[in-house]
Amino acid sequence: MKLQRGLSLNTLLVGSAALAVVALFGMKAVPPWIEYGNAVKAIKGTAADSSLKEASVKQVRDAYGRRADMDDVKSVSPQDLEITKDGGELVISFAYVKKVPLFGNASLVFDFEASSAKQ
């Protein structure tokens, strides 16, 4: 006697629902991570700019603002930056919370923070 192979309708529905939930999480969670990566790239690029070694805080914020505009960073404005000097090196850091609504009253909350200091 030959055994049947394949998926039952119930397995197909449960699998599809699980895939839909994973896709929802992915579509909601990936954009904040991409924006965070762009913000980190912008602060590290600004801190590495040799023309800003002796610049004022306003000039550093303006330079970051230009980089952030190019990378479409909206969550970290130039005013959100903490700008210091460590051993003559420019150190730029930020921290922020991003709340991403999923459905109903359920949300994802991300705590992002970064620094241009070499680690």
C-alpha positions in Angstrom: 0.0 0.0 0.0 1.3 3.4 -1.0 1.4 6.3 1.6 0.2 9.7 0.6 2.6 12.6 0.8 2.0 16.3 1.0 0.5 18.9 3.3 -2.9 18.8 4.8 -5.1 22.0 4.7 -4.6 22.5 8.4 -0.8 22.4 8.2 -0.9 24.8 5.2 -3.1 27.3 7.2 -1.0 27.1 10.4 2.2 27.4 8.4 0.9 30.4 6.4 -0.2 32.1 9.6 3.2 31.6 11.2 4.9 32.9 8.1 2.6 36.0 8.1 3.6 36.7 11.7 7.3 36.4 11.0 6.9 38.6 7.9 5.0 41.3 10.0 7.8 41.3 12.6 10.4 41.6 9.8 8.7 44.4 8.0 8.2 46.4 11.2 11.6 45.7 12.8 14.0 46.0 9.9 13.5 49.7 9.0 14.4 51.0 12.5 17.6 48.9 12.5 18.5 50.2 9.1 18.0 53.8 10.2 20.1 53.1 13.4 22.9 51.7 11.1 22.8 54.9 9.0 22.9 57.1 12.1 26.0 55.2 13.4 27.6 55.5 10.0 26.9 59.3 10.1 28.4 59.9 13.5 31.5 57.8 12.8 32.0 59.6 9.5 31.5 63.0 11.1 33.9 62.1 14.0 36.5 60.9 11.5 36.4 64.1 9.4 39.8 65.7 9.9 38.5 69.1 9.1 36.3 69.0 12.3 39.1 68.3 14.8 39.2 71.9 16.1 35.6 72.8 15.1 32.9 74.1 17.4 30.0 72.0 18.6 27.7 73.9 16.2 30.0 73.1 13.2 30.0 69.4 14.2 26.3 69.3 14.6 25.9 71.0 11.1 28.3 68.4 9.6 26.3 65.6 11.1 23.1 67.1 9.9 24.3 67.1 6.3 25.4 63.4 6.6 22.1 62.5 8.3 20.1 64.2 5.5 22.0 62.2 2.9 21.3 58.9 4.8 17.7 59.9 5.6 18.2 59.7 9.4 15.1 61.1 11.1 15.3 59.6 14.6 18.6 61.3 15.6 18.7 65.1 15.1 21.8 67.1 15.4 20.5 68.4 18.8 20.3 64.9 20.1 24.1 64.4 19.8 26.5 64.4 22.8 29.7 65.8 21.5 32.9 65.5 23.6 36.7 65.2 23.1 38.6 62.3 24.4 42.4 62.5 24.2 42.2 65.0 21.4 39.8 62.9 19.4 36.2 64.0 18.6 33.6 61.6 20.2 30.0 61.8 19.1 27.3 59.7 20.8 23.5 59.4 20.9 20.8 57.3 22.5 17.1 57.1 21.7 14.1 54.8 22.1 12.1 53.8 19.1 8.5 52.4 19.6 7.1 50.5 16.6 3.4 49.7 16.7 2.5 46.2 15.6 -1.2 45.7 15.9 -3.8 46.8 18.5 -2.0 47.7 21.7 1.1 45.5 20.9 4.4 47.3 20.1 8.1 46.7 19.7 10.4 48.9 21.7 14.0 49.4 20.7 16.7 51.1 22.8 19.4 52.3 20.5 22.7 53.9 21.5 26.0 54.4 19.8 29.3 56.2 20.0 32.0 57.1 17.6 34.7 56.2 20.1 36.9 53.3 19.1 36.2 50.2 21.1 
